[in-house]
Amino acid sequence: MKNTKSFENILTEKYGKKGTEKRDKFDNNSLAFRLGVMLKQARQEVNLTQEELAQKTGTKKSYISRIERGLSDIQLSTYHRLIEIGLGKQLNITIL
């Protein structure tokens, strides 16, 4: 266990320190991926297809798919609409 590195150290070695272009790009892509995973899990919990969610929120199935795969830089207002209107759930954000 002596040679164990923290996750932050691994990220710094691979992508650089926070604030560098390469690290910022990684962090942004990571956030998009995490938001997509959370949306997909919540959608599946309420037994909706991507098509049904898109219809309820006035978007397209392909857009929902891109979000769930972490390929779309989604705005908070859009994410809020998908969660609260589309899924009937409450979106809570915590800043630590």
VMD Tcl script that draws the C-alpha trace (Angstrom):
set ca {
  {0.00 0.00 0.00}
  {3.05 2.29 0.17}
  {2.90 3.02 -3.55}
  {-0.82 3.78 -3.56}
  {-1.66 7.12 -5.17}
  {-4.71 9.25 -4.60}
  {-7.13 9.69 -7.48}
  {-6.23 13.38 -7.58}
  {-2.54 12.51 -7.98}
  {-3.33 10.13 -10.83}
  {-5.40 12.80 -12.59}
  {-2.65 15.38 -12.11}
  {-0.06 13.04 -13.58}
  {-2.22 12.19 -16.58}
  {-4.03 15.49 -17.28}
  {-2.08 18.14 -15.38}
  {-3.03 20.42 -12.52}
  {-6.49 21.93 -12.18}
  {-6.69 25.08 -14.25}
  {-4.62 23.77 -17.14}
  {-6.32 23.38 -20.52}
  {-5.93 19.60 -20.65}
  {-7.25 19.10 -17.10}
  {-10.16 21.49 -17.60}
  {-11.18 19.57 -20.71}
  {-11.03 16.28 -18.82}
  {-13.06 17.69 -15.90}
  {-15.73 19.05 -18.27}
  {-16.02 15.76 -20.12}
  {-16.14 13.88 -16.84}
  {-19.01 16.05 -15.62}
  {-20.98 15.49 -18.83}
  {-20.48 11.75 -18.45}
  {-21.61 11.73 -14.80}
  {-24.70 13.81 -15.57}
  {-25.56 11.42 -18.40}
  {-25.25 8.37 -16.17}
  {-27.47 9.96 -13.52}
  {-30.09 10.91 -16.12}
  {-30.14 7.40 -17.57}
  {-30.51 5.78 -14.14}
  {-33.31 8.16 -13.15}
  {-35.09 7.62 -16.49}
  {-34.90 3.86 -16.10}
  {-36.23 4.08 -12.52}
  {-39.44 5.65 -13.80}
  {-39.61 3.21 -16.73}
  {-39.43 5.78 -19.52}
  {-37.76 5.29 -22.86}
  {-35.54 7.97 -24.32}
  {-38.31 8.68 -26.84}
  {-40.91 9.15 -24.10}
  {-38.63 11.48 -22.14}
  {-37.93 13.49 -25.28}
  {-41.65 13.85 -26.00}
  {-42.42 14.98 -22.45}
  {-39.72 17.65 -22.54}
  {-39.91 18.86 -26.13}
  {-36.54 17.48 -27.18}
  {-35.42 14.69 -29.50}
  {-34.51 11.11 -28.67}
  {-31.09 11.63 -30.26}
  {-30.43 14.52 -27.85}
  {-31.38 12.40 -24.83}
  {-29.06 9.68 -26.14}
  {-26.15 12.11 -26.52}
  {-26.67 13.39 -22.97}
  {-26.80 9.87 -21.53}
  {-23.56 8.99 -23.32}
  {-21.83 12.10 -21.99}
  {-21.49 13.61 -25.45}
  {-23.43 16.81 -24.84}
  {-22.49 19.80 -22.74}
  {-25.93 20.28 -21.21}
  {-27.16 23.53 -19.68}
  {-28.44 23.43 -16.12}
  {-31.87 24.72 -17.18}
  {-32.21 21.86 -19.68}
  {-31.08 19.28 -17.14}
  {-33.58 20.71 -14.67}
  {-36.39 20.39 -17.24}
  {-35.46 16.78 -18.02}
  {-35.38 15.78 -14.36}
  {-38.34 17.72 -12.99}
  {-40.74 17.88 -15.94}
  {-39.69 14.77 -17.80}
  {-39.09 12.42 -14.89}
  {-41.20 14.05 -12.18}
  {-38.24 14.08 -9.81}
  {-36.61 16.90 -7.88}
  {-33.16 18.16 -8.85}
  {-30.99 19.19 -5.90}
  {-27.56 20.75 -6.25}
  {-25.09 20.88 -3.39}
  {-21.97 22.99 -3.33}
  {-19.30 21.67 -0.98}
}
mol new
graphics top color blue
foreach p $ca { graphics top sphere $p radius 0.5 }
foreach p [lrange $ca 0 end-1] q [lrange $ca 1 end] { graphics top cylinder $p $q radius 0.2 }
display resetview
